Amino acid sequence: MAKTGNAVAESDNIVVETAEKIFADLADPQTINNDKTNSWQAPLWQALSEAGLPLSWVPDELGGSGASLADGFALLNAAGRFAVAIPLAETMLAGWLLAQAKMTSPEGEMTVMPASPKDRITVDADGALSGRCRGVPFAKAARHFAVLAHGPDGVSIALVDASKGRIESGLNVGYDHSDTVTLDKVQPLAIEAAPDGVDQTRLMLMGGVARSLQIAGALESMLDISVRYSNERVAFEKKISKFQAVQHNLARLAGESAAALAAATSAADAIANAKTFDDEVYLEAASAKIRCAEAAEKGGAIAHQVHGAIGFTIEHILHRYSLRALAWRDDFGSESHWAVELGKLVASRGADELWPLVASR
Amino acid sequence: MTAALRFDPIRLPETCEQLRKEVRAFLAEEIAAGTFDPHKPNREDTDVPEFSRKVGAKGWLGMTWPKKYGGQERSFLERYVVTEEMRVANAPTRRFFVADRQSGPVLLKYAPEHIKMDILPRICRGEICFAIGMSEPNSGSDLFAAKTRATKTDGGYLINGTKIWTSSAHIADYMIAIFRTSPPTKENRRHGLTQFLVKMKQPGIKVNPIGQITGQYEFNEVVFTDFFVPDDHVLGEVDGAWKQATSELAYERSGPERFLETYYVLTELVRAVGPDPDTRSAEGIGRLVAQLHTMRRMSVSVAGMLQAGKEPVVEASIVKDIGTVWEQQLPHRVRDLAAFVEETATNRETLERQLDFAIKTAPKLTIQGGTTEVLRGIIARGLGLR
């Protein structure tokens, strides 16, 4: 992406600046799209690891680089703008989960499970973990799993050697690994009780906001490359950007991109500054996932429409953003799931408490 | 380019929350006293002068303006809170809303001092109502095609022509209008229009009400016949109104009134489905609330940009585009879900009556104050496409 220089200049945060420089150097979208062997992945991961980025949310004393929640969220937004197929968000979330129970993060790729509100891992009296989780992102690439498990004594957080799980490999619509992992009485490397307030819902919302920021980033890039393409492509003897129908489509894409970014950054800000995970934070996080997922559909469709047939080819970079944004909708609870949950919350509070909830900050 | 489309997560400061409590308490008192009915959405049908004066007495009109003109020198974010609470309560804001949002700021910027000293304090006290004279029978979205003439005469101008779709002209004390003082030039078709302050309710002005599909008569045709406007009522540069128009737009296009116009049907639906909704109702309500929340975050963010002295014209246009399309669709989405509401729901009739009105209101929402097409043109220009 020729415009990445802009993004570097825009950022006001050292974590994001570092990441953007690494992405620009090692993950140029056209170059990696042409690379059928994915030989770019190892050097990119190594560079990100050397910069401490995958363990951004892990404090120094637990093996991480101790960045703030806010900086980590900004990093995920930047990662979304590059839409790279590496388990950065997953390792960050896994490290965050382990750190909640003051557990040290190991080196290397991790993922987090469950990755769906429907799945559940149980822990028995011996501390062994069992259960089946579908749609676990990058499970096949992970060396360790950070697991949230339910047992007779409540919620636990565990670190599991990935080779102890049975993995049925799968791909999501963005061609990234999204695997089914079965744990059958697996003894974890470490296990601790989760602190108050850290439960599966909280993990799903945290993951959902991470995905929201990635979707928003992908939409920013889709807007960027669509505008650029419309200013280059000539049809009927003029640039297609001069046709009002195309202009209005791109204006709508800008609106969807802006809405996604606003929803995601607002939710990230709410979580980063939350003292407790109250209804207002729940509204922010659930809304971000719902609205960003809707924007992925509407915005991505416009980006493809503007590009015409060329955007439908595997050689073009557009699908790297459009398909991944669609795939990210499914992780940590789809928009349908969160809409039902948010609707139930609103209904249980009652009609006269809806506006106070919306206008709470 | 995408740098221009940032909506930073602005949070309302503590002063706003204290103010919000005061506004809610005031509105609750007025509702209890029977000044207005919050369940009756056709607020614009009712002109309630005493409510306007009470809001003025609270210091909630012109609240961002300098104290010497009757203002409170408070922030745009504080004004935002007052505006959204009034909207959600269906308060009768018709008499003061345009003056507070739009006309006052224009006068502050362009009117001579003695006019500011005369008029602005009266707006702040809630005593006077303003209308905006933009559209004409043959010029709506194409503002610069306006033909109503202002011809120079001794000490002022003589106005001849017709403005149309002018909301509140039948009750307005003043209008801020654009009239043609010169023909357009070859180089600039926007040249030749001048902004004027017009005192209404005088000979030479005839206001003819126009019926709307909602059953209301809230907009009008305004006919000027040799109507005299003195020189000191010229606002800004003669022939240069086009330079003054754009900064107004960010104020006009991003406020909570751009997505809350039909909000009442959502509240009433939540009431109708009760505390334990079925999956379809819950999913529908959840989506609508997520969309509403997102627009409000965007709108508050624009208020923050205004407070910081920026001119977020493109961002404001995005808020109005997304917000008005949403508030237009809202009654139809609520209707979809209302089909499954139990017959026994106690507010069923209220919901149906509100839906009837909201569905009739919906078509105007993407037209008034800048059509969707005009907004998308502005956004496209911001993207570098035009």
Interface residues (C-beta under 8 A of the other chain):
Chain A: K3 N6 E10 E220 L223 D224 V227 S230 N231 S241 K242 Q244 V246 Q247 H248 L250 A251 R252 A254 G255 S257 A258 A259 L261 A262 A263 T265 S266 A268 D269 A270 L283 E284 A286 S287 A288 I290 R291 E294 E335 S336 W338 A339 V340 E341 L342 G343 K344 V346 A347 S348 G350 A351 D352 L354 W355 V358 A359 R361
Chain B: M1 T2 A3 L5 R6 F7 D8 P9 R11 L12 R20 V81 E84 E85 V88 Y263 L266 T267 E268 V270 R271 V273 G274 P275 D276 P277 T279 S281 A282 E283 G284 I285 G286 R287 V289 A290 Q291 L292 H293 T294 M295 R296 R297 M298 S301 E315 I318 D321 I322 E373 L375 R376 G377 I379 A380 G382 L383 G384 L385 R386
